[in-house]
Amino acid sequence: MTVEKKPGRPAVKLLALAALAGILAGAAAVYVMESRSGNGAATVVADAGQCTAAKGKAAALDPFFTGQVAAMKAADQPRPLPALSFNGPDGKPRTIADFSGKTLLVNLWATWCFPCREEMPALNALQKELGSDRFEVVAINIDTGTDEKPQAFLDETGVHDLGYYRDSSMGVFNALKKEGLAYGLPVTLLMDEKGCLVSAMNGPAVWDSEDAKALIKAALPTAPAL
């Protein structure tokens, strides 16, 4: 469904759920504080040289933080977040640094987070349309326990274009919470091809909307001249 032509139920439902996400933030924060992981103790050191260009990009993207992605905010201090660790589709450890060269939309979600469940099909659609060797939606599930519940949810909703990224320790959330980037779920980060944080938001969005696609296209690096 095209959101702009029929702004009815999916878009309105997600926007209404943004308020619910705020309520969930408090509960999620209490829950996450009890978890332990290497991520939770990670310290992220800003590399001013690596992220100099990201400052300009964050400012240039400001006009694109509108409509369905109006909650996106430019990072005050664009910086790398390479220490965030989670498992990839093959079950092996990954970090943001492993995606060097790609613009990333990093999303943290859980099956117990209702707004997350609502926006996953849209994230899947965004990946299906714009995913390439230049861009990827990295949706990281943070359910504790086994893979059974998150995999069952993805199968039930037909979300098969997203890579299955997982952190059952919830350490990614803890690390972002320490960075002042996560207050509840869902959490979404836009990161450039050098692994630098460009913008972030808490709460759901309609990620397959024209607003979201325009933002992603604007965030992609300009192809070098031949």
N, CA, C and O of each residue as an XYZ file, in Angstrom:
904
protein
N       0.838     -1.200      0.000
C       0.000      0.000      0.000
C       0.867      1.242      0.000
O       1.837      1.315      0.754
N       0.543      2.206     -0.818
C       1.290      3.456     -0.862
C       0.762      4.381      0.217
O      -0.414      4.745      0.211
N       1.611      4.753      1.122
C       1.172      5.518      2.288
C       0.620      6.870      1.890
O      -0.363      7.339      2.464
N       1.265      7.513      0.887
C       0.872      8.863      0.538
C      -0.540      8.920     -0.054
O      -1.261      9.895      0.161
N      -0.944      7.862     -0.810
C      -2.249      7.874     -1.429
C      -3.327      7.413     -0.461
O      -4.470      7.865     -0.529
N      -2.954      6.506      0.446
C      -3.898      6.011      1.449
C      -3.249      6.105      2.813
O      -2.719      5.115      3.316
N      -3.282      7.279      3.417
C      -2.572      7.480      4.672
C      -3.281      6.884      5.857
O      -2.933      7.166      7.003
N      -4.292      6.048      5.586
C      -5.163      5.539      6.634
C      -4.511      4.684      7.677
O      -3.686      5.163      8.455
N      -4.876      3.406      7.704
C      -4.647      2.623      8.904
C      -3.191      2.323      9.242
O      -2.805      2.585     10.382
N      -2.338      1.791      8.341
C      -0.973      1.462      8.761
C      -0.213      2.672      9.291
O       0.382      2.618     10.366
N      -0.238      3.780      8.516
C       0.503      4.962      8.934
C      -0.057      5.529     10.230
O       0.691      5.814     11.165
N      -1.375      5.691     10.284
C      -2.002      6.255     11.489
C      -1.743      5.356     12.690
O      -1.501      5.838     13.797
N      -1.797      4.042     12.465
C      -1.597      3.092     13.554
C      -0.190      3.208     14.117
O       0.005      3.185     15.333
N       0.801      3.335     13.220
C       2.179      3.454     13.688
C       2.405      4.765     14.417
O       3.106      4.808     15.429
N       1.811      5.839     13.902
C       1.973      7.127     14.573
C       1.337      7.096     15.959
O       1.879      7.655     16.912
N       0.193      6.443     16.063
C      -0.458      6.317     17.374
C       0.384      5.483     18.311
O       0.414      5.722     19.518
N       1.071      4.496     17.746
C       1.899      3.619     18.569
C       3.150      4.318     19.093
O       3.791      3.827     20.022
N       3.499      5.459     18.506
C       4.656      6.199     18.996
C       4.453      6.578     20.461
O       5.391      6.558     21.258
N       3.207      6.923     20.798
C       2.911      7.247     22.192
C       3.096      6.023     23.069
O       3.631      6.113     24.174
N       2.648      4.873     22.569
C       2.815      3.627     23.312
C       4.288      3.294     23.490
O       4.694      2.761     24.523
N       5.087      3.615     22.473
C       6.521      3.349     22.570
C       7.125      4.120     23.735
O       8.034      3.636     24.410
N       6.610      5.326     23.963
C       7.099      6.105     25.086
C       6.803      5.431     26.409
O       7.618      5.455     27.331
N       5.608      4.820     26.493
C       5.250      4.094     27.709
C       6.135      2.870     27.878
O       6.579      2.559     28.983
N       6.387      2.172     26.762
C       7.229      0.982     26.805
C       8.665      1.316     27.190
O       9.381      0.471     27.728
N       9.085      2.554     26.913
C      10.469      2.929     27.198
C      10.808      2.714     28.657
O      11.868      2.178     28.982
N       9.907      3.133     29.541
C      10.180      2.956     30.959
C      10.304      1.502     31.337
O      11.225      1.119     32.058
N       9.377      0.683     30.854
C       9.417     -0.744     31.163
C      10.645     -1.392     30.584
O      11.286     -2.215     31.237
N      10.985     -1.027     29.351
C      12.163     -1.615     28.702
C      13.432     -1.228     29.441
O      14.337     -2.047     29.600
N      13.498      0.020     29.893
C      14.697      0.470     30.585
C      14.929     -0.343     31.858
O      16.056     -0.746     32.145
N      13.854     -0.583     32.623
C      13.987     -1.377     33.845
C      14.429     -2.790     33.506
O      15.295     -3.354     34.176
N      13.838     -3.358     32.472
C      14.147     -4.733     32.077
C      15.589     -4.860     31.627
O      16.275     -5.815     31.993
N      16.056     -3.897     30.830
C      17.406     -3.982     30.276
C      18.465     -3.786     31.345
O      19.553     -4.354     31.251
N      18.165     -3.001     32.341
C      19.159     -2.752     33.390
C      19.596     -4.039     34.080
O      20.687     -4.101     34.647
N      18.753     -5.062     34.036
C      19.076     -6.302     34.718
C      19.934     -7.242     33.881
O      20.441     -8.240     34.393
N      20.101     -6.926     32.588
C      20.871     -7.817     31.716
C      22.350     -7.485     31.796
O      22.729     -6.379     32.183
N      23.178     -8.446     31.430
C      24.629     -8.270     31.465
C      25.204     -8.694     30.131
O      24.791     -9.703     29.558
N      26.159     -7.921     29.637
C      26.820     -8.305     28.395
C      28.059     -7.475     28.189
O      28.250     -6.447     28.838
N      28.911     -7.934     27.269
C      30.087     -7.169     26.917
C      29.716     -5.848     26.294
O      30.400     -4.846     26.503
N      28.633     -5.831     25.526
C      28.189     -4.589     24.927
C      27.898     -3.537     25.982
O      28.219     -2.361     25.811
N      27.280     -3.977     27.084
C      26.878     -3.022     28.101
C      28.057     -2.284     28.691
O      27.909     -1.156     29.161
N      29.226     -2.898     28.674
C      30.396     -2.253     29.243
C      31.254     -1.584     28.183
O      32.312     -1.034     28.488
N      30.798     -1.632     26.934
C      31.608     -1.102     25.842
C      31.694      0.415     25.928
O      30.720      1.079     26.282
N      32.831      0.944     25.611
C      33.005      2.381     25.514
C      33.271      2.721     24.063
O      34.090      2.079     23.405
N      32.577      3.731     23.564
C      32.710      4.112     22.175
C      33.500      5.401     22.095
O      33.089      6.422     22.645
N      34.616      5.359     21.422
C      35.494      6.516     21.320
C      35.286      7.181     19.972
O      35.417      6.541     18.928
N      34.967      8.452     19.995
C      34.720      9.170     18.760
C      36.022      9.392     18.002
O      37.036      9.778     18.583
N      35.982      9.145     16.719
C      37.112      9.389     15.849
C      36.752     10.598     15.005
O      36.044     10.477     14.006
N      37.245     11.774     15.411
C      36.865     13.016     14.749
C      37.212     12.995     13.267
O      36.452     13.488     12.434
N      38.365     12.421     12.949
C      38.783     12.378     11.557
C      37.885     11.508     10.720
O      37.515     11.888      9.609
N      37.522     10.340     11.233
C      36.682      9.397     10.494
C      35.306      9.971     10.220
O      34.717      9.689      9.177
N      34.785     10.770     11.137
C      33.403     11.225     11.027
C      33.250     12.710     10.691
O      32.173     13.279     10.865
N      34.313     13.326     10.217
C      34.230     14.737      9.838
C      33.170     14.963      8.774
O      32.355     15.879      8.888
N      33.177     14.126      7.737
C      32.208     14.280      6.649
C      30.789     14.020      7.110
O      29.840     14.568      6.548
N      30.633     13.175      8.144
C      29.297     12.840      8.634
C      28.597     14.053      9.231
O      27.368     14.122      9.225
N      29.355     14.998      9.741
C      28.748     16.207     10.301
C      28.014     16.979      9.217
O      26.896     17.453      9.417
N      28.666     17.098      8.062
C      28.031     17.794      6.950
C      26.835     17.027      6.421
O      25.821     17.622      6.056
N      26.952     15.704      6.378
C      25.847     14.884      5.888
C      24.638     14.999      6.808
O      23.505     15.112      6.339
N      24.875     14.970      8.107
C      23.777     15.081      9.066
C      23.021     16.391      8.861
O      21.791     16.422      8.912
N      23.763     17.464      8.630
C      23.133     18.763      8.400
C      22.380     18.784      7.069
O      21.300     19.367      6.970
N      22.951     18.150      6.054
C      22.323     18.132      4.728
C      21.032     17.319      4.717
O      20.137     17.579      3.914
N      20.939     16.334      5.612
C      19.750     15.483      5.647
C      18.595     16.104      6.420
O      17.478     15.589      6.370
N      18.835     17.177      7.120
C      17.799     17.788      7.962
C      16.473     18.018      7.226
O      15.418     17.763      7.805
N      16.487     18.494      5.965
C      15.207     18.694      5.264
C      14.444     17.400      4.998
O      13.249     17.434      4.705
N      15.132     16.255      5.099
C      14.494     14.968      4.834
C      13.891     14.338      6.094
O      13.228     13.305      6.011
N      14.117     14.953      7.253
C      13.508     14.466      8.491
C      12.109     15.080      8.592
O      11.876     16.020      9.352
N      11.206     14.533      7.821
C       9.874     15.124      7.709
C       8.843     14.037      7.476
O       9.191     12.889      7.201
N       7.581     14.396      7.586
C       6.509     13.447      7.308
C       6.591     12.216      8.185
O       6.611     12.320      9.411
N       6.638     11.033      7.551
C       6.648      9.778      8.289
C       7.946      9.531      9.046
O       7.991      8.645      9.899
N       8.999     10.283      8.762
C      10.275     10.122      9.478
C      10.673     11.414     10.187
O      11.857     11.685     10.384
N       9.674     12.204     10.565
C       9.937     13.486     11.215
C      10.604     13.332     12.575
O      11.241     14.267     13.060
N      10.466     12.160     13.199
C      11.070     11.944     14.514
C      12.582     11.724     14.441
O      13.267     11.760     15.463
N      13.100     11.496     13.235
C      14.548     11.356     13.071
C      15.224     12.682     13.426
O      14.756     13.749     13.027
N      16.311     12.610     14.168
C      17.059     13.798     14.549
C      18.535     13.620     14.198
O      19.107     12.551     14.412
N      19.138     14.661     13.666
C      20.557     14.596     13.328
C      21.386     14.399     14.593
O      21.067     14.951     15.646
N      22.441     13.616     14.480
C      23.328     13.388     15.624
C      24.066     14.678     15.968
O      24.629     15.330     15.089
N      24.063     15.045     17.250
C      24.812     16.222     17.686
C      26.304     16.020     17.462
O      27.021     16.950     17.094
N      26.756     14.801     17.689
C      28.161     14.459     17.510
C      28.266     13.178     16.681
O      28.339     12.087     17.245
N      28.276     13.294     15.352
C      28.453     12.087     14.528
C      29.706     11.341     14.970
O      30.774     11.938     15.108
N      29.574     10.042     15.190
C      30.678      9.263     15.730
C      30.527      7.802     15.351
O      29.416      7.357     15.062
N      31.602      7.053     15.346
C      31.498      5.627     15.031
C      30.962      4.843     16.223
O      31.165      5.228     17.375
N      30.284      3.752     15.937
C      29.800      2.849     16.977
C      30.243      1.423     16.644
O      29.411      0.518     16.573
N      31.531      1.220     16.441
C      32.017     -0.084     15.983
C      31.960     -1.169     17.042
O      31.998     -2.354     16.712
N      31.868     -0.780     18.327
C      31.915     -1.770     19.403
C      30.600     -2.520     19.594
O      30.559     -3.499     20.340
N      29.525     -2.083     18.937
C      28.255     -2.783     19.062
C      28.386     -4.168     18.446
O      28.743     -4.297     17.274
N      28.101     -5.202     19.227
C      28.271     -6.568     18.720
C      26.965     -7.350     18.803
O      26.179     -7.184     19.736
N      26.754     -8.199     17.812
C      25.549     -9.014     17.708
C      25.886    -10.162     16.762
O      26.950    -10.171     16.143
N      24.989    -11.115     16.654
C      25.230    -12.258     15.777
C      24.586    -12.048     14.414
O      23.504    -11.471     14.305
N      25.270    -12.526     13.371
C      24.751    -12.430     12.017
C      23.880    -13.619     11.669
O      23.667    -14.494     12.508
N      23.369    -13.669     10.440
C      22.517    -14.780     10.011
C      23.190    -16.142     10.138
O      22.520    -17.165     10.272
N      24.512    -16.145     10.095
C      25.258    -17.403     10.234
C      25.559    -17.745     11.680
O      26.204    -18.757     11.957
N      25.091    -16.896     12.626
C      25.319    -17.134     14.042
C      26.660    -16.642     14.543
O      26.961    -16.761     15.731
N      27.466    -16.091     13.653
C      28.792    -15.616     14.052
C      28.738    -14.142     14.465
O      27.894    -13.393     13.971
N      29.636    -13.718     15.372
C      29.638    -12.335     15.853
C      29.879    -11.320     14.734
O      30.700    -11.539     13.843
N      29.169    -10.237     14.798
C      29.330     -9.126     13.866
C      29.434     -7.828     14.656
O      28.990     -7.747     15.802
N      30.021     -6.823     14.038
C      30.000     -5.462     14.575
C      29.635     -4.531     13.425
O      29.633     -4.939     12.264
N      29.328     -3.287     13.751
C      29.006     -2.303     12.720
C      30.172     -2.155     11.745
O      29.970     -1.908     10.556
N      31.376     -2.305     12.254
C      32.560     -2.161     11.406
C      32.576     -3.179     10.267
O      33.203     -2.943      9.234
N      31.895     -4.302     10.447
C      31.856     -5.331      9.399
C      31.067     -4.893      8.175
O      31.159     -5.519      7.119
N      30.292     -3.819      8.310
C      29.464     -3.343      7.202
C      30.088     -2.135      6.507
O      29.397     -1.401      5.800
N      31.368     -1.927      6.699
C      32.056     -0.783      6.110
C      31.776     -0.694      4.611
O      31.852     -1.693      3.895
N      31.456      0.505      4.148
C      31.151      0.717      2.745
C      29.663      0.795      2.466
O      29.257      1.200      1.376
N      28.831      0.406      3.454
C      27.379      0.451      3.295
C      26.754      1.510      4.204
O      27.162      1.676      5.353
N      25.768      2.216      3.677
C      24.911      3.042      4.522
C      23.944      2.085      5.212
O      23.378      1.200      4.571
N      23.756      2.263      6.524
C      22.940      1.328      7.300
C      21.768      2.024      7.988
O      21.890      3.148      8.475
N      20.642      1.337      8.017
C      19.544      1.717      8.890
C      19.481      0.610      9.930
O      18.956     -0.471      9.665
N      20.018      0.883     11.117
C      20.094     -0.110     12.186
C      18.854      0.031     13.063
O      18.564      1.114     13.571
N      18.134     -1.058     13.236
C      16.884     -1.036     13.989
C      16.916     -2.120     15.062
O      17.234     -3.272     14.768
N      16.590     -1.760     16.301
C      16.496     -2.724     17.397
C      15.027     -3.038     17.636
O      14.201     -2.135     17.764
N      14.707     -4.342     17.697
C      13.314     -4.738     17.860
C      13.208     -5.993     18.721
O      14.186     -6.709     18.936
N      11.996     -6.235     19.207
C      11.716     -7.440     19.996
C      10.281     -7.856     19.759
O       9.436     -7.022     19.434
N       9.997     -9.139     19.917
C       8.636     -9.628     19.682
C       7.657     -9.116     20.739
O       6.455     -9.041     20.484
N       8.169     -8.759     21.937
C       7.282     -8.257     22.982
C       7.003     -6.758     22.839
O       6.242     -6.187     23.621
N       7.619     -6.126     21.842
C       7.421     -4.693     21.572
C       6.400     -4.557     20.452
O       6.725     -4.805     19.291
N       5.155     -4.161     20.783
C       4.092     -4.098     19.782
C       4.403     -3.119     18.647
O       4.180     -3.468     17.487
N       4.914     -1.896     18.926
C       5.256     -0.996     17.811
C       6.322     -1.597     16.896
O       6.306     -1.361     15.688
N       7.249     -2.373     17.466
C       8.270     -3.032     16.641
C       7.617     -4.008     15.677
O       7.951     -4.034     14.493
N       6.705     -4.795     16.169
C       6.025     -5.803     15.350
C       5.276     -5.137     14.195
O       5.234     -5.664     13.083
N       4.685     -3.967     14.474
C       3.920     -3.262     13.452
C       4.808     -2.717     12.337
O       4.387     -2.684     11.181
N       6.037     -2.287     12.665
C       6.875     -1.661     11.641
C       7.795     -2.633     10.905
O       8.401     -2.253      9.903
N       7.917     -3.865     11.368
C       8.820     -4.806     10.716
C       8.484     -5.060      9.243
O       9.406     -5.095      8.427
N       7.209     -5.239      8.858
C       6.920     -5.428      7.435
C       7.369     -4.245      6.577
O       7.794     -4.431      5.437
N       7.275     -3.026      7.124
C       7.714     -1.846      6.374
C       9.231     -1.830      6.223
O       9.747     -1.469      5.165
N       9.947     -2.220      7.276
C      11.407     -2.323      7.175
C      11.794     -3.381      6.138
O      12.751     -3.210      5.383
N      11.037     -4.467      6.120
C      11.286     -5.527      5.148
C      11.083     -5.002      3.722
O      11.873     -5.295      2.825
N      10.010     -4.220      3.527
C       9.724     -3.657      2.209
C      10.807     -2.669      1.781
O      11.177     -2.615      0.609
N      11.310     -1.892      2.735
C      12.386     -0.939      2.434
C      13.643     -1.673      1.983
O      14.286     -1.279      1.010
N      13.991     -2.747      2.700
C      15.155     -3.539      2.319
C      14.949     -4.174      0.940
O      15.870     -4.199      0.123
N      13.764     -4.676      0.689
C      13.485     -5.329     -0.586
C      13.641     -4.358     -1.747
O      14.148     -4.732     -2.804
N      13.209     -3.114     -1.558
C      13.266     -2.133     -2.645
C      14.625     -1.463     -2.791
O      15.103     -1.273     -3.909
N      15.255     -1.102     -1.671
C      16.485     -0.305     -1.747
C      17.742     -1.056     -1.319
O      18.850     -0.550     -1.498
N      17.588     -2.258     -0.755
C      18.764     -3.007     -0.316
C      19.713     -3.286     -1.466
O      19.285     -3.654     -2.560
N      21.013     -3.108     -1.212
C      22.025     -3.298     -2.257
C      23.385     -3.401     -1.593
O      23.490     -3.508     -0.371
N      24.433     -3.368     -2.423
C      25.779     -3.360     -1.857
C      26.128     -2.000     -1.275
O      27.218     -1.809     -0.736
N      25.181     -1.035     -1.387
C      25.392      0.313     -0.847
C      24.518      0.610      0.360
O      24.776      1.558      1.101
N      23.479     -0.205      0.561
C      22.543      0.071      1.654
C      21.960     -1.224      2.203
O      21.675     -2.160      1.456
N      21.786     -1.263      3.540
C      21.134     -2.413      4.167
C      20.382     -1.981      5.421
O      20.845     -1.138      6.190
N      19.214     -2.579      5.603
C      18.492     -2.470      6.871
C      19.033     -3.576      7.773
O      18.906     -4.758      7.456
N      19.632     -3.192      8.886
C      20.171     -4.163      9.842
C      19.235     -4.159     11.055
O      19.412     -3.380     11.991
N      18.246     -5.036     11.016
C      17.262     -5.133     12.101
C      17.742     -6.179     13.099
O      17.828     -7.362     12.772
N      18.056     -5.743     14.315
C      18.647     -6.613     15.333
C      17.594     -6.974     16.377
O      17.095     -6.106     17.093
N      17.268     -8.242     16.457
C      16.309     -8.708     17.453
C      17.001     -8.856     18.808
O      18.109     -9.385     18.890
N      16.337     -8.383     19.879
C      16.949     -8.455     21.208
C      16.102     -9.268     22.185
O      16.216     -9.090     23.398
N      15.252    -10.159     21.668
C      14.550    -11.093     22.556
C      15.571    -11.921     23.329
O      16.580    -12.343     22.765
N      15.319    -12.155     24.607
C      16.150    -13.086     25.359
C      15.693    -14.508     25.042
O      14.622    -14.708     24.470
N      16.504    -15.486     25.413
C      16.112    -16.874     25.172
C      16.533    -17.369     23.806
O      17.538    -16.922     23.252
N      15.752    -18.303     23.263
C      16.102    -18.963     22.009
C      15.605    -18.159     20.800
O      14.981    -17.108     20.940
N      15.902    -18.690     19.614
C      15.475    -18.055     18.367
C      14.022    -18.364     18.010
O      13.503    -17.809     17.042
N      13.368    -19.216     18.752
C      12.057    -19.721     18.356
C      11.027    -18.615     18.136
O      10.374    -18.584     17.093
N      10.872    -17.701     19.108
C       9.838    -16.676     19.002
C      10.115    -15.682     17.882
O       9.224    -15.436     17.068
N      11.339    -15.087     17.802
C      11.567    -14.133     16.714
C      11.467    -14.762     15.333
O      10.941    -14.136     14.412
N      11.957    -15.981     15.170
C      11.879    -16.615     13.860
C      10.434    -16.944     13.492
O      10.046    -16.816     12.330
N       9.637    -17.367     14.472
C       8.224    -17.651     14.221
C       7.486    -16.386     13.801
O       6.653    -16.421     12.895
N       7.792    -15.263     14.463
C       7.156    -13.996     14.108
C       7.507    -13.595     12.679
O       6.626    -13.198     11.916
N       8.779    -13.692     12.309
C       9.193    -13.312     10.961
C       8.527    -14.192      9.909
O       8.142    -13.709      8.845
N       8.394    -15.466     10.203
C       7.733    -16.382      9.266
C       6.249    -16.056      9.134
O       5.704    -16.056      8.030
N       5.602    -15.779     10.255
C       4.169    -15.491     10.252
C       3.848    -14.219      9.479
O       2.798    -14.129      8.843
N       4.742    -13.238      9.529
C       4.499    -11.943      8.883
C       5.145    -11.839      7.508
O       5.030    -10.803      6.853
N       5.811    -12.877      7.066
C       6.423    -12.872      5.741
C       7.605    -11.935      5.618
O       7.883    -11.421      4.535
N       8.302    -11.709      6.717
C       9.495    -10.852      6.700
C      10.703    -11.734      6.377
O      11.288    -12.355      7.264
N      11.065    -11.776      5.090
C      12.127    -12.671      4.649
C      13.247    -11.963      3.890
O      14.212    -12.597      3.464
N      13.114    -10.635      3.721
C      14.159     -9.900      2.986
C      15.196     -9.281      3.919
O      16.231     -8.795      3.463
N      14.924     -9.296      5.213
C      15.875     -8.773      6.191
C      16.813     -9.877      6.647
O      16.397    -11.022      6.822
N      18.084     -9.530      6.841
C      19.013    -10.482      7.431
C      18.613    -10.736      8.880
O      18.089     -9.841      9.544
N      18.854    -11.946      9.374
C      18.473    -12.284     10.747
C      19.635    -11.966     11.688
O      20.543    -12.774     11.886
N      19.575    -10.759     12.262
C      20.598    -10.315     13.206
C      20.027    -10.406     14.622
O      18.852    -10.113     14.845
N      20.859    -10.809     15.565
C      20.322    -11.195     16.876
C      21.295    -10.867     17.999
O      22.504    -11.044     17.850
N      20.766    -10.387     19.127
C      21.552    -10.176     20.343
C      20.671    -10.536     21.537
O      19.972     -9.679     22.079
N      20.706    -11.800     21.943
C      19.845    -12.255     23.037
C      20.279    -11.725     24.397
O      19.550    -11.874     25.377
N      21.458    -11.106     24.471
C      21.924    -10.522     25.731
C      21.350     -9.124     25.959
O      21.445     -8.586     27.062
N      20.750     -8.531     24.907
C      20.247     -7.155     24.926
C      21.370     -6.155     25.144
O      21.124     -5.005     25.508
N      22.599     -6.593     24.921
C      23.742     -5.717     25.125
C      23.779     -4.532     24.179
O      24.249     -3.458     24.554
N      23.287     -4.709     22.943
C      23.257     -3.596     21.991
C      22.388     -2.469     22.542
O      22.757     -1.297     22.471
N      21.225     -2.837     23.095
C      20.348     -1.826     23.682
C      21.053     -1.126     24.846
O      21.005      0.099     24.954
N      21.702     -1.895     25.708
C      22.401     -1.309     26.851
C      23.482     -0.328     26.417
O      23.642      0.740     27.008
N      24.225     -0.709     25.371
C      25.296      0.160     24.882
C      24.724      1.462     24.325
O      25.266      2.537     24.581
N      23.641      1.372     23.571
C      23.029      2.574     23.013
C      22.371      3.415     24.093
O      22.327      4.641     23.993
N      21.860      2.759     25.125
C      21.282      3.494     26.254
C      22.357      4.340     26.940
O      22.116      5.488     27.312
N      23.544      3.756     27.101
C      24.647      4.506     27.715
C      25.076      5.684     26.844
O      25.556      6.700     27.346
N      24.895      5.532     25.529
C      25.242      6.605     24.599
C      24.142      7.660     24.506
O      24.295      8.647     23.786
N      23.024      7.463     25.231
C      21.917      8.406     25.179
C      21.100      8.283     23.904
O      20.431      9.235     23.500
N      21.149      7.109     23.261
C      20.463      6.914     21.986
C      19.242      6.019     22.091
O      18.437      5.978     21.161
N      19.080      5.300     23.197
C      17.977      4.356     23.343
C      17.238      4.602     24.651
O      17.835      4.614     25.727
N      15.928      4.796     24.536
C      15.086      5.000     25.717
C      14.017      3.914     25.819
O      13.460      3.695     26.894
N      13.737      3.256     24.744
C      12.745      2.189     24.666
C      12.877      1.552     23.296
O      13.898      1.733     22.631
N      11.889      0.825     22.867
C      11.912      0.187     21.551
C      10.688      0.621     20.751
O       9.633      0.903     21.320
N      10.838      0.674     19.408
C      12.053      0.425     18.629
C      13.017      1.600     18.672
O      12.628      2.732     18.962
N      14.280      1.312     18.377
C      15.334      2.314     18.237
C      15.889      2.182     16.829
O      16.136      1.067     16.369
N      16.089      3.292     16.137
C      16.609      3.241     14.774
C      17.743      4.248     14.600
O      17.627      5.411     14.987
N      18.833      3.779     14.015
C      20.007      4.610     13.749
C      20.277      4.633     12.251
O      20.159      3.611     11.575
N      20.639      5.797     11.740
C      21.104      5.914     10.364
C      22.604      6.134     10.418
O      23.074      7.085     11.043
N      23.360      5.256      9.763
C      24.816      5.308      9.819
C      25.388      5.358      8.408
O      24.891      4.687      7.503
N      26.437      6.158      8.227
C      26.985      6.298      6.880
C      27.922      5.153      6.534
O      28.122      4.238      7.332
N      28.490      5.212      5.345
C      29.312      4.112      4.842
C      30.619      3.932      5.597
O      31.299      2.920      5.426
N      30.979      4.902      6.432
C      32.180      4.779      7.254
C      31.858      4.308      8.673
O      32.737      4.247      9.533
N      30.600      3.982      8.903
C      30.199      3.521     10.229
C      29.961      4.629     11.218
O      30.003      4.402     12.427
N      29.707      5.847     10.717
C      29.480      6.993     11.596
C      27.986      7.236     11.785
O      27.223      7.216     10.819
N      27.576      7.463     13.015
C      26.195      7.774     13.322
C      25.823      9.115     12.700
O      26.503     10.115     12.931
N      24.754      9.145     11.916
C      24.298     10.369     11.266
C      23.040     10.906     11.941
O      22.917     12.108     12.179
N      22.100      9.995     12.251
C      20.871     10.419     12.913
C      20.270      9.240     13.653
O      20.666      8.092     13.448
N      19.302      9.537     14.521
C      18.691      8.475     15.329
C      17.279      8.875     15.727
O      16.922     10.053     15.729
N      16.482      7.857     16.066
C      15.144      8.123     16.572
C      14.700      6.984     17.475
O      15.168      5.854     17.334
N      13.803      7.279     18.399
C      13.139      6.275     19.218
C      11.669      6.288     18.835
O      11.069      7.350     18.665
N      11.093      5.096     18.699
C       9.703      4.997     18.297
C       9.577      4.494     16.868
O      10.562      4.455     16.131
N       8.344      4.102     16.466
C       8.134      3.508     15.149
C       8.006      4.545     14.044
O       7.758      5.722     14.306
N       8.176      4.095     12.807
C       7.977      4.945     11.634
C       7.491      4.066     10.486
O       7.597      2.841     10.540
N       6.962      4.700      9.458
C       6.497      3.979      8.275
C       7.672      3.927      7.297
O       7.831      4.813      6.457
N       8.479      2.894      7.413
C       9.757      2.856      6.702
C       9.642      2.555      5.218
O      10.629      2.686      4.494
N       8.473      2.158      4.744
C       8.311      1.971      3.302
C       7.591      3.159      2.666
O       7.145      3.071      1.522
N       7.476      4.270      3.400
C       6.837      5.470      2.870
C       7.789      6.198      1.927
O       8.994      5.946      1.930
N       7.238      7.100      1.126
C       8.079      7.901      0.230
C       9.024      8.795      1.020
O      10.142      9.061      0.577
N       8.581      9.264      2.198
C       9.455     10.084      3.046
C      10.692      9.300      3.462
O      11.809      9.814      3.400
N      10.492      8.054      3.887
C      11.612      7.230      4.332
C      12.554      6.911      3.185
O      13.774      6.968      3.342
N      11.992      6.575      2.034
C      12.834      6.237      0.882
C      13.628      7.448      0.407
O      14.781      7.312     -0.001
N      13.020      8.628      0.456
C      13.749      9.846      0.071
C      14.913     10.098      1.018
O      15.990     10.514      0.591
N      14.692      9.842      2.313
C      15.762     10.021      3.295
C      16.922      9.072      3.017
O      18.080      9.488      3.022
N      16.620      7.810      2.775
C      17.680      6.830      2.526
C      18.443      7.171      1.257
O      19.673      7.109      1.243
N      17.747      7.524      0.206
C      18.413      7.865     -1.049
C      19.323      9.079     -0.880
O      20.408      9.133     -1.459
N      18.881     10.047     -0.088
C      19.697     11.235      0.160
C      20.919     10.910      1.003
O      21.940     11.593      0.917
N      20.812      9.854      1.829
C      21.917      9.494      2.708
C      23.003      8.690      1.993
O      24.132      8.614      2.477
N      22.679      8.096      0.860
C      23.663      7.302      0.144
C      24.781      8.178     -0.403
O      24.518      9.297     -0.845
N      26.021      7.699     -0.384
C      27.124      8.493     -0.921
C      26.980      8.673     -2.414
O      26.456      7.803     -3.110
N      27.442      9.798     -2.898
C      27.403     10.068     -4.331
C      28.368      9.126     -5.039
O      29.519      8.974     -4.629
N      27.890      8.501     -6.100
C      28.737      7.586     -6.852
C      29.884      8.357     -7.503
O      29.661      9.438     -8.049
N      31.108      7.826     -7.456
C      32.231      8.522     -8.063
C      32.074      8.631     -9.575
O      31.534      7.732    -10.220
N      32.542      9.716    -10.119
C      32.462      9.920    -11.573
C      33.348      8.930    -12.291
O      34.443      8.621    -11.822
N      32.888      8.427    -13.426
C      33.663      7.464    -14.203
C      34.678      8.191    -15.086
O      35.430      7.548    -15.820
